[in-house]
Amino acid sequence: MQNEVVDLEQEFAAIEKEIADFEEQRAQCLALLRSLAEQEDMVNGVFRHEEIHAAKQDKLRLDFEIQFRKGRMSRMRYASE
């Protein structure tokens, strides 16, 4: 029982680190999205739609990764009770 608690705590710590890493990547992605939107100049024909679309897809992937890991932690907590 004691080993299981330690293992769970270690696994939670690892998952929380992954979540923090993904959240940092997500913040960078949001900054990139803002930068790309500011670079667009429709009058002069400067469009960044492909880069914006790719960044939005990456943001959605990161959102999923974060939610998946949070759900995993929740399931692990529920299973350990």
C-alpha positions as CSV (number, residue, x, y, z in Angstrom):
1,M,0.0,0.0,0.0
2,Q,2.8,2.4,0.9
3,N,4.6,1.7,-2.3
4,E,1.4,2.3,-4.3
5,V,1.0,5.7,-2.7
6,V,4.7,6.6,-3.5
7,D,4.3,5.3,-7.1
8,L,1.1,7.4,-7.5
9,E,2.7,10.5,-6.2
10,Q,5.7,10.0,-8.5
11,E,3.4,9.4,-11.5
12,F,1.3,12.5,-10.5
13,A,4.4,14.6,-10.3
14,A,5.5,13.3,-13.8
15,I,2.1,14.1,-15.3
16,E,2.0,17.5,-13.7
17,K,5.4,18.3,-15.2
18,E,4.1,17.2,-18.6
19,I,1.0,19.4,-18.1
20,A,3.3,22.4,-17.2
21,D,5.4,21.8,-20.3
22,F,2.3,21.6,-22.5
23,E,1.0,24.8,-20.9
24,E,4.3,26.6,-21.6
25,Q,4.1,25.4,-25.2
26,R,0.5,26.6,-25.4
27,A,1.5,30.0,-24.2
28,Q,4.2,30.2,-26.8
29,C,1.7,29.1,-29.5
30,L,-0.8,31.8,-28.4
31,A,2.0,34.4,-28.6
32,L,2.8,33.2,-32.1
33,L,-0.9,33.4,-33.1
34,R,-1.0,37.0,-31.9
35,S,2.2,37.9,-33.7
36,L,1.0,36.3,-36.9
37,A,-2.3,38.1,-36.8
38,E,-0.5,41.4,-36.2
39,Q,1.8,40.7,-39.2
40,E,-1.1,40.4,-41.6
41,D,-1.7,43.4,-43.8
42,M,-4.5,42.8,-46.2
43,V,-4.0,46.2,-47.9
44,N,-0.5,45.3,-48.9
45,G,-1.3,41.6,-49.6
46,V,0.5,40.1,-46.6
47,F,-1.5,37.1,-45.4
48,R,-0.4,34.5,-42.8
49,H,-3.4,32.3,-43.1
50,E,-1.5,29.0,-43.5
51,E,0.8,29.8,-40.5
52,I,-2.2,30.9,-38.4
53,H,-4.1,27.7,-39.3
54,A,-1.1,25.5,-38.4
55,A,-0.6,27.4,-35.1
56,K,-4.3,27.0,-34.3
57,Q,-4.1,23.3,-34.9
58,D,-1.1,23.0,-32.7
59,K,-2.9,24.9,-30.0
60,L,-5.9,22.5,-30.2
61,R,-3.4,19.6,-30.0
62,L,-1.9,21.1,-26.9
63,D,-5.3,21.7,-25.3
64,F,-6.1,18.1,-25.9
65,E,-2.8,16.8,-24.4
66,I,-3.5,19.0,-21.3
67,Q,-7.0,17.8,-20.9
68,F,-6.1,14.1,-21.6
69,R,-3.5,14.2,-18.8
70,K,-5.8,15.9,-16.4
71,G,-8.4,13.2,-17.1
72,R,-5.8,10.6,-16.6
73,M,-4.9,11.9,-13.2
74,S,-8.6,12.1,-12.3
75,R,-9.1,8.4,-13.3
76,M,-6.0,7.4,-11.4
77,R,-7.3,9.2,-8.2
78,Y,-10.7,7.6,-8.6
79,A,-9.2,4.1,-9.1
80,S,-6.9,4.5,-6.1
81,E,-9.9,5.1,-3.7
